[in-house]
Amino acid sequence: MPSTKRAKAKVEAKFVTGSIMRHVIVLSSTASIGLVSLFAVDLIDFYFLSLLHVQAITASLAFAAAIMFFNMSFSIGLSIAMSATVARALGAKQDMQARHLALNNLVVSVSFTAIIALPTWIFRIELLQAIGAAGASLDYAERYLRIILPSLPLLSIAMSGGGLVRVMGAPKLSMFAMLSGSVVNLILDPILIFYFDMGIEGAAWASVAARVAISLSVLYIIYFMHDFSVGFAYSKFKAQLPIIFAIALPAMATQLATPVANAFMTWEMSHYSESYMAGWSFAGRATPVVFGVIFALSGAIGAIYGQNFGARKFDRVKRTLTDSALFVLIYCLVAWMVFYLAIDYVLASFHIVGDAEAFMQFVAIWIGPTFVFYGMLFVANAAFNNLGYPLISTAFNFGKATLGTIPFVMYGSYIMGAEGIFIGNGLGNVIFGVGALLTCLYIINKLANMRDGKGPEEGFRNRHKK
């Protein structure tokens, strides 16, 4: 292993040249492997717990996930702030500013998520009851959350640190750090669940251990392999807090929209059988794994948006949007076809039977088309957050979580039952995905015209004179 001095990395802007589509593919694929490894932890838990053949346990994971989704959203929002602020500084060739931003983002992430985790842990039973958990499912979900909620700051380090490593130009190292968590979880799950007979508590402890592994890995990459360190300075911290929170607060607000919608759908699904809840629980774990590339894309392309925006290359900013949208379309169609063809084998492997099996077979038919538009919303939101329009991202996400979810889900449930909940949510994806994409194109064109010292109307006329 080379010494720290020799290993010290000279981090430069890497996304202002070369093929945009190549950058999109490389960053999203490597980031998705890392992010999917985080999601795979939950799916691994589900698999081993399904071997206990207690449907209340698998159903309880849906309720626990709805609460954890809120907490994870804070970590995602903070990681967006990390990527956006550091990438912008690197794009402007401000190395020391980038280092201070990286450290201060980590301090904010750990502090903020620790504050959030405490009341969530204290009122975990009340929160579970509010989304419909009752009986044995409530008991199992409470036991799971009791263990895993205090590890939220570790999750924030894992996600913000992983985003920083990608922005520094080492996406493969970020991927390996995330994979370390899946390996730890895969090893510990059967040992704790079965050998020590810990059941759902064993799965929770395995997940905590996975978060520890990822956090230590990303910190080692940042501060030892790349020596992207700087001494903490309170004056710098105070000066950069507005910069960080300008992106972090609206980004967190934006990310909170999805768990709000998920909590409502979980509550709506709780009116059906426990078997349907088990199916809903599996869908919530399988979907992020199958479409993990799309979930990762919004975080990964932030570095491309941020560095090209910092370099004032608006033609490449626009190309990032269009290439990302094309990538979403192709990937979703391929992933959908694979998932649909494999659904019977997947359900058998995870012991999904009864209403849960029927529900998942329905989901396999429609998930591809609806997820294309959900991906478009992700792509547009990444642009909004990195181009200085985070409030528009917040507006679209909350619009999707409310107007694009509640009435559609309620009506779908009324006319189609449990399957209507999924279809109603999918229709909201279509409307808000298209709207966000068109709005984003308008904003990028507006920014490009402002750079040229022209208003939107003059820029439009001149483009058509050429």
C-alpha positions as semicolon CSV with decimal commas, in nm:
position;residue;x (nm);y (nm);z (nm)
1;M;0,000;0,000;0,000
2;P;0,157;0,337;-0,098
3;S;0,210;0,601;0,169
4;T;-0,052;0,866;0,228
5;K;0,160;1,130;0,059
6;R;0,219;0,922;-0,250
7;A;-0,145;0,817;-0,264
8;K;-0,267;1,174;-0,233
9;A;-0,507;1,229;-0,520
10;K;-0,528;1,532;-0,736
11;V;-0,904;1,552;-0,783
12;E;-1,010;1,733;-1,095
13;A;-1,328;1,798;-1,286
14;K;-1,374;1,488;-1,500
15;F;-1,714;1,532;-1,664
16;V;-1,673;1,847;-1,873
17;T;-1,518;1,655;-2,164
18;G;-1,586;1,325;-2,338
19;S;-1,907;1,147;-2,427
20;I;-2,202;1,238;-2,205
21;M;-2,371;0,903;-2,262
22;R;-2,052;0,721;-2,166
23;H;-2,033;0,923;-1,844
24;V;-2,400;0,850;-1,774
25;I;-2,356;0,478;-1,829
26;V;-2,032;0,448;-1,629
27;L;-2,152;0,654;-1,333
28;S;-2,503;0,512;-1,318
29;S;-2,387;0,152;-1,355
30;T;-2,115;0,174;-1,091
31;A;-2,333;0,381;-0,858
32;S;-2,623;0,142;-0,910
33;I;-2,414;-0,157;-0,806
34;G;-2,333;0,025;-0,486
35;L;-2,689;0,146;-0,427
36;V;-2,842;-0,187;-0,524
37;S;-2,615;-0,346;-0,267
38;L;-2,785;-0,127;-0,006
39;F;-3,128;-0,230;-0,132
40;A;-3,013;-0,590;-0,158
41;V;-2,955;-0,588;0,216
42;D;-3,332;-0,554;0,264
43;L;-3,404;-0,817;0,001
44;I;-3,156;-1,056;0,162
45;D;-3,331;-0,999;0,495
46;F;-3,664;-1,076;0,332
47;Y;-3,533;-1,397;0,176
48;F;-3,394;-1,545;0,495
49;L;-3,694;-1,434;0,699
50;S;-3,927;-1,592;0,442
51;L;-3,764;-1,926;0,526
52;L;-3,928;-1,902;0,870
53;H;-4,267;-1,935;0,692
54;V;-4,432;-1,678;0,921
55;Q;-4,629;-1,443;0,699
56;A;-4,667;-1,185;0,976
57;I;-4,288;-1,138;0,971
58;T;-4,266;-1,069;0,598
59;A;-4,573;-0,846;0,621
60;S;-4,414;-0,652;0,907
61;L;-4,119;-0,563;0,688
62;A;-4,349;-0,346;0,474
63;F;-4,448;-0,139;0,777
64;A;-4,089;-0,115;0,900
65;A;-3,972;-0,016;0,552
66;A;-4,228;0,265;0,533
67;I;-4,079;0,420;0,848
68;M;-3,718;0,360;0,743
69;F;-3,796;0,511;0,403
70;F;-3,855;0,846;0,574
71;N;-3,520;0,821;0,749
72;M;-3,338;0,709;0,435
73;S;-3,481;1,007;0,248
74;F;-3,293;1,245;0,476
75;S;-2,971;1,058;0,396
76;I;-3,043;1,072;0,023
77;G;-3,112;1,445;0,037
78;L;-2,791;1,509;0,229
79;S;-2,594;1,298;-0,021
80;I;-2,737;1,512;-0,302
81;A;-2,604;1,821;-0,125
82;M;-2,264;1,654;-0,092
83;S;-2,246;1,568;-0,463
84;A;-2,382;1,901;-0,586
85;T;-2,170;2,134;-0,371
86;V;-1,843;1,945;-0,407
87;A;-1,890;1,883;-0,781
88;R;-1,957;2,251;-0,840
89;A;-1,640;2,348;-0,652
90;L;-1,433;2,093;-0,843
91;G;-1,582;2,210;-1,173
92;A;-1,468;2,564;-1,085
93;K;-1,122;2,424;-0,989
94;Q;-1,155;2,528;-0,622
95;D;-0,979;2,235;-0,456
96;M;-0,963;2,360;-0,096
97;Q;-1,322;2,480;-0,110
98;A;-1,423;2,132;-0,226
99;R;-1,234;1,968;0,062
100;H;-1,396;2,189;0,324
101;L;-1,737;2,129;0,167
102;A;-1,680;1,753;0,178
103;L;-1,590;1,754;0,548
104;N;-1,868;1,994;0,646
105;N;-2,126;1,797;0,449
106;L;-2,030;1,487;0,648
107;V;-2,058;1,676;0,978
108;V;-2,403;1,804;0,881
109;S;-2,515;1,460;0,764
110;V;-2,418;1,280;1,084
111;S;-2,556;1,551;1,312
112;F;-2,884;1,595;1,128
113;T;-2,964;1,226;1,096
114;A;-2,879;1,162;1,463
115;I;-3,132;1,427;1,560
116;I;-3,395;1,273;1,331
117;A;-3,331;0,916;1,449
118;L;-3,402;0,990;1,816
119;P;-3,772;1,092;1,798
120;T;-3,835;0,826;1,534
121;W;-3,700;0,562;1,771
122;I;-3,899;0,695;2,068
123;F;-4,231;0,705;1,880
124;R;-4,175;0,402;1,658
125;I;-4,485;0,217;1,782
126;E;-4,712;0,517;1,729
127;L;-4,569;0,571;1,381
128;L;-4,626;0,206;1,287
129;Q;-4,984;0,218;1,412
130;A;-5,046;0,535;1,211
131;I;-4,971;0,349;0,886
132;G;-5,191;0,050;0,971
133;A;-4,965;-0,194;1,156
134;A;-5,146;-0,409;1,413
135;G;-5,120;-0,743;1,594
136;A;-4,823;-0,967;1,522
137;S;-4,707;-0,751;1,231
138;L;-4,684;-0,450;1,462
139;D;-4,482;-0,649;1,716
140;Y;-4,232;-0,777;1,459
141;A;-4,194;-0,436;1,292
142;E;-4,132;-0,267;1,628
143;R;-3,862;-0,519;1,720
144;Y;-3,690;-0,463;1,386
145;L;-3,697;-0,082;1,410
146;R;-3,582;-0,083;1,772
147;I;-3,245;-0,215;1,654
148;I;-3,192;-0,055;1,315
149;L;-3,310;0,305;1,368
150;P;-3,009;0,414;1,580
151;S;-2,781;0,329;1,287
152;L;-2,924;0,608;1,071
153;P;-2,610;0,828;1,105
154;L;-2,407;0,537;0,969
155;L;-2,637;0,524;0,666
156;S;-2,583;0,896;0,608
157;I;-2,204;0,846;0,611
158;A;-2,240;0,557;0,366
159;M;-2,456;0,751;0,121
160;S;-2,287;1,093;0,143
161;G;-1,942;0,933;0,145
162;G;-2,030;0,718;-0,155
163;G;-2,152;1,027;-0,342
164;L;-1,830;1,210;-0,258
165;V;-1,613;0,925;-0,384
166;R;-1,803;0,928;-0,717
167;V;-1,760;1,305;-0,752
168;M;-1,388;1,265;-0,683
169;G;-1,374;1,047;-0,995
170;A;-1,357;0,702;-0,834
171;P;-1,699;0,544;-0,900
172;K;-1,561;0,190;-0,888
173;L;-1,422;0,241;-0,538
174;S;-1,760;0,373;-0,429
175;M;-1,918;0,061;-0,575
176;F;-1,681;-0,170;-0,387
177;A;-1,749;0,014;-0,061
178;M;-2,122;-0,037;-0,102
179;L;-2,075;-0,400;-0,197
180;S;-1,891;-0,461;0,129
181;G;-2,219;-0,406;0,312
182;S;-2,402;-0,668;0,108
183;V;-2,128;-0,922;0,171
184;V;-2,140;-0,861;0,546
185;N;-2,519;-0,885;0,549
186;L;-2,522;-1,201;0,340
187;I;-2,279;-1,370;0,580
188;L;-2,446;-1,258;0,903
189;D;-2,813;-1,306;0,811
190;P;-2,825;-1,688;0,824
191;I;-2,591;-1,699;1,123
192;L;-2,795;-1,460;1,336
193;I;-3,143;-1,556;1,214
194;F;-3,104;-1,933;1,228
195;Y;-2,789;-2,039;1,417
196;F;-2,848;-1,797;1,706
197;D;-3,226;-1,822;1,659
198;M;-3,267;-1,443;1,671
199;G;-3,534;-1,422;1,400
200;I;-3,620;-1,070;1,287
201;E;-3,382;-0,916;1,541
202;G;-3,098;-1,110;1,378
203;A;-3,185;-0,957;1,040
204;A;-3,182;-0,610;1,196
205;W;-2,839;-0,660;1,355
206;A;-2,701;-0,791;1,026
207;S;-2,823;-0,473;0,853
208;V;-2,656;-0,257;1,118
209;A;-2,330;-0,444;1,065
210;A;-2,361;-0,384;0,689
211;R;-2,394;-0,009;0,747
212;V;-2,085;-0,012;0,968
213;A;-1,887;-0,188;0,695
214;I;-1,990;0,060;0,425
215;S;-1,922;0,364;0,642
216;L;-1,573;0,249;0,733
217;S;-1,499;0,165;0,369
218;V;-1,597;0,506;0,227
219;L;-1,410;0,693;0,502
220;Y;-1,098;0,487;0,431
221;I;-1,122;0,567;0,057
222;I;-1,175;0,940;0,118
223;Y;-0,919;1,007;0,388
224;F;-0,651;0,740;0,339
225;M;-0,652;0,631;-0,025
226;H;-0,727;0,974;-0,174
227;D;-0,622;1,192;0,120
228;F;-0,909;1,429;0,045
229;S;-0,873;1,572;0,393
230;V;-0,866;1,915;0,550
231;G;-0,868;2,037;0,908
232;F;-1,205;2,131;1,055
233;A;-1,245;2,508;1,080
234;Y;-1,553;2,645;1,254
235;S;-1,538;2,966;1,050
236;K;-1,547;2,764;0,728
237;F;-1,823;2,543;0,865
238;K;-2,034;2,845;0,955
239;A;-1,970;3,011;0,619
240;Q;-2,055;2,698;0,420
241;L;-2,370;2,600;0,611
242;P;-2,590;2,825;0,392
243;I;-2,434;2,671;0,080
244;I;-2,498;2,318;0,207
245;F;-2,849;2,381;0,338
246;A;-2,948;2,571;0,024
247;I;-2,938;2,235;-0,152
248;A;-2,980;1,991;0,138
249;L;-3,305;2,129;0,280
250;P;-3,504;2,137;-0,046
251;A;-3,339;1,808;-0,153
252;M;-3,451;1,643;0,171
253;A;-3,795;1,795;0,133
254;T;-3,803;1,660;-0,221
255;Q;-3,696;1,313;-0,111
256;L;-3,955;1,308;0,170
257;A;-4,232;1,323;-0,086
258;T;-4,179;0,962;-0,194
259;P;-4,199;0,807;0,155
260;V;-4,511;1,016;0,222
261;A;-4,670;0,855;-0,082
262;N;-4,536;0,513;0,016
263;A;-4,674;0,548;0,370
264;F;-5,016;0,634;0,230
265;M;-5,010;0,336;-0,005
266;T;-4,896;0,109;0,280
267;W;-5,187;0,232;0,491
268;E;-5,426;0,172;0,200
269;M;-5,282;-0,177;0,146
270;S;-5,322;-0,259;0,518
271;H;-5,698;-0,274;0,461
272;Y;-5,647;-0,594;0,262
273;S;-5,523;-0,935;0,376
274;E;-5,192;-1,003;0,550
275;S;-5,091;-1,193;0,238
276;Y;-5,136;-0,879;0,028
277;M;-4,915;-0,695;0,278
278;A;-4,649;-0,963;0,233
279;G;-4,671;-0,909;-0,143
280;W;-4,646;-0,533;-0,097
281;S;-4,343;-0,587;0,127
282;F;-4,173;-0,799;-0,138
283;A;-4,254;-0,547;-0,412
284;G;-4,094;-0,274;-0,204
285;R;-3,773;-0,476;-0,179
286;A;-3,758;-0,630;-0,526
287;T;-3,836;-0,312;-0,721
288;P;-3,530;-0,112;-0,605
289;V;-3,305;-0,408;-0,684
290;V;-3,447;-0,458;-1,034
291;F;-3,453;-0,086;-1,112
292;G;-3,160;0,014;-0,894
293;V;-2,982;0,170;-1,189
294;I;-3,262;0,426;-1,218
295;F;-3,256;0,503;-0,847
296;A;-2,879;0,552;-0,868
297;L;-2,896;0,760;-1,185
298;S;-3,033;1,072;-1,017
299;G;-2,746;1,080;-0,769
300;A;-2,479;0,975;-1,015
301;I;-2,553;1,229;-1,289
302;G;-2,551;1,509;-1,035
303;A;-2,173;1,521;-1,076
304;I;-2,212;1,560;-1,454
305;Y;-2,473;1,834;-1,420
306;G;-2,276;2,009;-1,146
307;Q;-1,937;2,014;-1,317
308;N;-2,071;2,120;-1,656
309;F;-2,286;2,386;-1,491
310;G;-1,979;2,507;-1,296
311;A;-1,788;2,520;-1,626
312;R;-2,086;2,698;-1,793
313;K;-2,117;2,433;-2,065
314;F;-2,495;2,440;-2,111
315;D;-2,494;2,239;-2,432
316;R;-2,351;1,950;-2,230
317;V;-2,600;2,011;-1,949
318;K;-2,884;1,967;-2,197
319;R;-2,717;1,663;-2,350
320;T;-2,690;1,512;-2,001
321;L;-3,068;1,542;-1,962
322;T;-3,156;1,392;-2,300
323;D;-2,901;1,111;-2,282
324;S;-3,013;1,025;-1,930
325;A;-3,377;1,012;-2,039
326;L;-3,284;0,781;-2,327
327;F;-3,086;0,562;-2,089
328;V;-3,389;0,540;-1,855
329;L;-3,614;0,429;-2,139
330;I;-3,381;0,156;-2,265
331;Y;-3,290;0,024;-1,921
332;C;-3,649;0,011;-1,793
333;L;-3,770;-0,181;-2,097
334;V;-3,490;-0,438;-2,067
335;A;-3,525;-0,476;-1,688
336;W;-3,903;-0,505;-1,722
337;M;-3,877;-0,787;-1,974
338;V;-3,628;-0,982;-1,760
339;F;-3,839;-0,934;-1,446
340;Y;-4,159;-1,039;-1,622
341;L;-4,006;-1,354;-1,768
342;A;-3,848;-1,453;-1,436
343;I;-4,136;-1,365;-1,201
344;D;-4,260;-1,721;-1,142
345;Y;-3,911;-1,844;-1,049
346;V;-3,854;-1,540;-0,826
347;L;-4,181;-1,588;-0,638
348;A;-4,109;-1,955;-0,582
349;S;-3,760;-1,875;-0,448
350;F;-3,898;-1,628;-0,196
351;H;-4,192;-1,848;-0,094
352;I;-4,451;-1,593;-0,216
353;V;-4,793;-1,762;-0,228
354;G;-5,163;-1,680;-0,217
355;D;-5,275;-1,318;-0,262
356;A;-4,913;-1,206;-0,247
357;E;-4,830;-1,419;-0,552
358;A;-5,128;-1,288;-0,751
359;F;-5,038;-0,930;-0,663
360;M;-4,676;-0,968;-0,770
361;Q;-4,773;-1,130;-1,100
362;F;-4,987;-0,823;-1,170
363;V;-4,701;-0,591;-1,073
364;A;-4,465;-0,774;-1,312
365;I;-4,695;-0,687;-1,604
366;W;-4,719;-0,313;-1,542
367;I;-4,406;-0,212;-1,355
368;G;-4,192;-0,145;-1,664
369;P;-4,408;0,115;-1,840
370;T;-4,483;0,303;-1,517
371;F;-4,122;0,306;-1,403
372;V;-4,003;0,471;-1,725
373;F;-4,185;0,788;-1,628
374;Y;-4,076;0,761;-1,266
375;G;-3,720;0,756;-1,398
376;M;-3,788;1,070;-1,602
377;L;-3,888;1,243;-1,279
378;F;-3,559;1,132;-1,118
379;V;-3,354;1,264;-1,411
380;A;-3,530;1,601;-1,409
381;N;-3,502;1,638;-1,031
382;A;-3,126;1,576;-1,046
383;A;-3,100;1,864;-1,293
384;F;-3,317;2,095;-1,083
385;N;-3,105;2,028;-0,772
386;N;-2,775;2,090;-0,948
387;L;-2,876;2,388;-1,162
388;G;-3,000;2,603;-0,876
389;Y;-3,372;2,518;-0,889
390;P;-3,418;2,278;-0,596
391;L;-3,759;2,419;-0,505
392;I;-3,897;2,313;-0,842
393;S;-3,774;1,962;-0,769
394;T;-3,950;1,979;-0,432
395;A;-4,270;2,099;-0,596
396;F;-4,274;1,816;-0,850
397;N;-4,199;1,547;-0,593
398;F;-4,463;1,667;-0,351
399;G;-4,705;1,711;-0,636
400;K;-4,642;1,351;-0,731
401;A;-4,676;1,236;-0,368
402;T;-5,007;1,414;-0,319
403;L;-5,203;1,499;-0,634
404;G;-5,024;1,230;-0,832
405;T;-5,077;0,957;-0,574
406;I;-5,362;0,997;-0,327
407;P;-5,662;1,045;-0,559
408;F;-5,533;0,792;-0,814
409;V;-5,454;0,530;-0,548
410;M;-5,787;0,577;-0,370
411;Y;-5,985;0,546;-0,692
412;G;-5,772;0,255;-0,812
413;S;-5,827;0,073;-0,482
414;Y;-6,201;0,139;-0,508
415;I;-6,244;-0,005;-0,858
416;M;-5,967;-0,272;-0,868
417;G;-5,879;-0,360;-0,508
418;A;-5,514;-0,403;-0,403
419;E;-5,391;-0,408;-0,765
420;G;-5,554;-0,068;-0,820
421;I;-5,319;0,083;-0,562
422;F;-5,024;-0,003;-0,784
423;I;-5,192;0,114;-1,106
424;G;-5,308;0,440;-0,951
425;N;-4,956;0,522;-0,843
426;G;-4,829;0,437;-1,192
427;L;-5,067;0,682;-1,358
428;G;-4,931;0,957;-1,135
429;N;-4,580;0,865;-1,249
430;V;-4,676;0,925;-1,611
431;I;-4,826;1,269;-1,554
432;F;-4,554;1,411;-1,331
433;G;-4,265;1,244;-1,512
434;V;-4,356;1,406;-1,843
435;G;-4,427;1,741;-1,677
436;A;-4,092;1,746;-1,495
437;L;-3,896;1,658;-1,808
438;L;-4,056;1,934;-2,017
439;T;-4,004;2,190;-1,740
440;C;-3,639;2,092;-1,710
441;L;-3,578;2,139;-2,082
442;Y;-3,731;2,486;-2,060
443;I;-3,506;2,585;-1,767
444;I;-3,187;2,461;-1,936
445;N;-3,268;2,658;-2,251
446;K;-3,341;2,963;-2,036
447;L;-3,006;2,935;-1,855
448;A;-2,821;2,893;-2,185
449;N;-2,982;3,208;-2,326
450;M;-2,899;3,404;-2,009
451;R;-2,534;3,299;-2,045
452;D;-2,533;3,443;-2,395
453;G;-2,679;3,770;-2,262
454;K;-3,008;3,709;-2,439
455;G;-3,360;3,675;-2,321
456;P;-3,546;3,354;-2,402
457;E;-3,733;3,515;-2,690
458;E;-3,419;3,656;-2,856
459;G;-3,235;3,333;-2,817
460;F;-3,522;3,145;-2,975
461;R;-3,533;3,380;-3,276
462;N;-3,157;3,366;-3,332
463;R;-3,147;2,988;-3,322
464;H;-3,404;2,975;-3,599
465;K;-3,222;3,231;-3,814
466;K;-2,918;3,002;-3,838
